[in-house]
Amino acid sequence: MVRIGHLEVGEFPLLLAPMEDVSDPPFRAVCKENGADLMYTEFISAEGLIRDAAKSLQKLDIYDYERPIGIQIFGEKIDSMREAASKAEAAQPELVDINYGCPVKKVACKGAGAGILLDIPKMETMTREIVQQVSLPVTVKTRLGWDDNTIKITEVALRLQDAGIKALTIHGRTRQQMYKGTANWDFIREVKQHPDIEIPIFGNGDISSPENALEYKNRFGVDGIMIGRASIGYPWIFNEIKHFFATGELLPSPTLEERVDVVKKHLKFSIEWKGEKTGIFEMRRHYTNYFKGINNFKPVRMKLVTTDNYNELSDLLDEVPLKYGPESMVFQP
């Protein structure tokens, strides 16, 4: 059983990655229903939280059906991060997570996210102060290093463990790589196999199918896997991986009816969370991914992203299985 502090998260947990503009409560809801064991919020600006910015505060929203869940924060100022951690704890998640991995220029080049990998002593100090600030377990998500010349991930892991974190997720890319190239899990394995590492080590990067999830589990010996982009429009991946681990067999791809059912649930959650106008608008970014691979789907997609009425959207979605038979389906997760 993998434990993050006092929290049990399963024999080999599958984690949903914190993804900006994706990992909101509606998306987390459908991922939870489809097998995600532990989820994180979108990353939340420490400066936004301590200034009570509406957008940041809304990202603190969590629901009982999502548990266990962690709230992820980012920032470059230690005092702000410490205060933000307290605000995150007050929202009553199971974990507080620190983002030391975001590669986006506006974050990293200010010294937050992956930018702090250029200042490992500050990273350790910030982490230690956050651990001391809250009573919840603190976890970290980070990258291998800033670039190929600054990969010190084993040292980072040991120092963060010494600072008191209870689990570490490592994305197998450098900041310089952004999301390009191939994730290098060899460094993740080195961390996991270090004799002084006692906390769970989760791997992240390039998990796209049940087959390669099992391969990476066996090859690199991690305690669990975090899944990001492969889950967008395809929350079924969590249960598909679990089924493959248990049986060695692949589940059939979801039918059009099953896809529509999940899309409608996602849309319903989105409206319940943000109201009809905003909920419908923010759902638009997901349709392409949910229906990726259907031949000649563009006309329906255009209607989905321009319709403002829930009942009309629901009717459009119900028509999808009638308009597109199995022969039109060339789905790839």
N, C-alpha and C positions, 0 to 999 in steps of 0.2 A: 504494500500500500504506500503510495507517494503522499508525503505530508509536507505541507507548507506551514511551518510552525505547528499550531494545533489543528489545522484544517486538513482533513483527508480529501483527496481529489481523485482517487481511483488507482488502479494498478498501473495503468499507462495512460494518463490523461491527455485528451485532445483539447487544446486551448484555442479559442478564437482570438485572433490578433486585434489589437486596438488600431482601427483604421479611420482616419479623419474623413468625415462626411459619409461614412459607411456604417461603422459599429455603433449605431444609435439604438435605443430600446426596441424599435420595431424590427430591425434586422437581427438584433440579439435574440428576440423572441423566437423567430423562425429557426435560427441556428440551435437554440436550446432544444426546441421540439425535435430537431433532427440530430441530436447526439452530442453537441458541444458540452464538455465537462466543466470548463472554467472559462469565463469571458471577462474582457476588460472594456471599459468605456473608451470612447474616443479620447485622445490626449487632450488635457485641459490646461490652459495657460495659468500658471501660478499668479501672474500679474492680474489676469482677468478675474480670478477667484477672489483675491484679496481686495479688489476694487468693486466687487459685487457686480461685475458685468453680466448682463442678462444671458448672453450666449454661453458664457462659461458656467454660470449657475445652472442653466438648463441641462448641461451635460452631466450634472451630478444626479440626475433622475435615475433611480434604479427601482426595480420591482421584485417582489418576492419570488415570482416564477423564474427569475434569471439566476438566482443564487446557486452556487457561490459566484461572486463577481468582485473584481478589483477596479478601483478608480485610478486612472493613470494621470499623473501631472508632469508638467515640464516647465523649465525656467532656468535662468542663468544666475539668479541671485539667491544665495543661501537663505537669507532671512525670509524672502518671499516664499521660497519653497517650503520652509518650515511652517510658515503660517498657512499656506495652501494645504499642506498635509493635514493640519488640524481641521480645516474646513471639509476636506475630503472624508476624514474619519467621522465627522459629525453626520454625514449622510448615511452612515452605517453600512458600508460595504464589508466584505470579508477581508479584503486586502487593500493596501495602498501601494501602487506601482509607480516607479520613477522611470521616465522616458529618457534614456541616454542613447537613443538610436535614431531619432528622426534626422534624415539627411537633408531636408529642405533648406534652401539657402537662408531664408528669412529666420529660421530657427537656429540652424547649426552655426551660421557665421556670427551669431551673437553670443556663442558659447553655451547654448542650451542644446538639448537633444544630443546628436552625435558630436557636436562641437566640443563637448566636455572631455571627449577622448584625447584631446590635445593637452589636457591638464588633469592627469590622473590623481594627483594629490588633492585637488579641489573636489574631484568626483568622490573621493573617499570621505573627505570632510563633510560635504553636503549630505551624503548618504548617512553617515553616522549621526548627524544632527537630526535628520528626519526620523531615523529609527528611534532616537531618544525622545522625539516630540510626540509620537503616537504609541498607542498600546496595541494596535493591530499589527499583524505581520507585514513587513515591507518587502516587496520584490522589485526587481530591476529588469528592464529590457534594454539591450545594448547591441552594438555591432562589433565586428572584429577589431576595428581601429579606424583611424581617419583615412589612411591609405595603406598601400602594401608595405610602406616603410615604417609604419607606426603600429603594427599589430602586436599588442602586448596583452592579449585577452586572458591568458592564464594568470598573469600578474593582476590584472583588473579583477578577475573572479575571486582570487584569494583576498585581495584587499577589501572588496565589497562584502565578502563573507565575514571577514574580520570586523567590518563596520556594523554587522548585524543583520544583513538581509537574510530572508528565509528561502529564496529561490531566485534563480537567474535564467532568463531567456536570452539566447544569443542568436541574432540574425547573422548568417554566415557570409555577409558581405561587408566591405568597408564603406565608409561614407562616400568616398570617391566613386565607388561603383553605382551609387544610388540603387536602382532596382534592375540594373543591367548585368549582363554576364551571368556566370554560374555561382551559386552560393557554395562556399568552401566549408564543408562540414568537418574536414580533418582537424581544424582548430577547435571545433566544438568537442570533438572526441578527446583531444588532448586535455581540455579543461575537465571533462567528465572523468577521465582516467587518472587525473592527478591525485596522489595519495592523500593530500590534505583537504581535498574538496569533500564536504559533507552535505551540502545543501543540494536539492534537486536542480538538475540542469536540463532545460528544455531547448530543443533545437527549432529553428525557424528559417525558412527559405527554400523555395522550389518544391514544396510538397504539393503535388497536383493530382495524385491518384492513390487508390488503396495499395497498388503494387509498389510504388516508390516509397510510400509511407512505411510499409513493412520492411523494405530494403534498408531504409535509413535507420529504422528502429534497431535492426539487427547489426548493421555495419558500424553504427556510431555509438550505440549503447546509452543513448539519452534516456532520461526519466519520463519524457513525454514530448509531444510535438505541438507547436503552435502553427496554425493555419491562417493565412491571410487572404491573398488575392484569389486562391482557388475556391474560396467559399462564396465569393461575390456572385450572386445569381445562381449559386449551386450549394445551398446549405445542406443538401443530402450527403455531401462528402464525408461528414463526420460519422454518420451511421454506416455508410458504405465501407469506410476504413475499419470500423469496429467489426462489421460482419466478416470482412476479409481476414482480419486477424484471427477471428474465432473459428472460421470454417475453411479458409483458403479459397472460397468461392466469391465471385463478383455478383453483387446485386444487379438486377436489370436497371437500366437508366429510367428515371421517372417518366411516366407517360405525360402526354399533353394535359390530360385531366389533372394529374398530380401536380404538375407545374402551375396550372391555373389556380388550383386550390391553395397552394402556398403563396402565390402572388396576391391572391385576395386576402389571405390572412395578414400578409405583410402590409398591404394597403390599409386594412382595417386598423391594425395597430398604429400605423402612421397617422391616420386621422384622429384616433383616440388620443394620441400623444400631443399632437400639435394643432388640432382643429382641421376642419375639412379643407380650407383653402391651402394652408401651408403643407398639410399632410399629403394632399394630392400632388402639389408641386414637387415636394422632395422625393416622392416615390418615382418620379419620372426618370431619374438617373438609373433606376434598376431594371427597367423593362428590357433593354437591349441584352443585358446579361442573362436574365431569366429565360429569354426566348432565343438565345444565340443558337445558330445552326438550323433554323427553320427557313427553308427556301421561300423566297418571295414574301417575307414577312413585313417588309418596309411599310406598305400601306396601312397595316394594322398598327404598327408601332407609331407611325405618325399620328394616328387618331388617339392612341393612348397618351401621347405626350402633349396633346393639344386640348384634350377634353377636361373640363373643369368640374363636372358633375359626377358625384359618386355612383349614382344609379346607372348613368350612361357608361361609365367605366366598367362597372360590374357586368353589364350586358355585353359590352365589347369582349371582355375576358371570357365570358361564357360561350361566345361564338367561336373562340379560337379552336377548340377541339373539333368543331363541326366543319370549319373551313380548311383545316390542315390535318390530313390523315397521317398515318404512320409513315407513308412513303415520302413525306416531306421532311421527316425528322432525320437530321444527321448530327445529333447532339454530341458534343464532347464536353466533359466537365472542365 
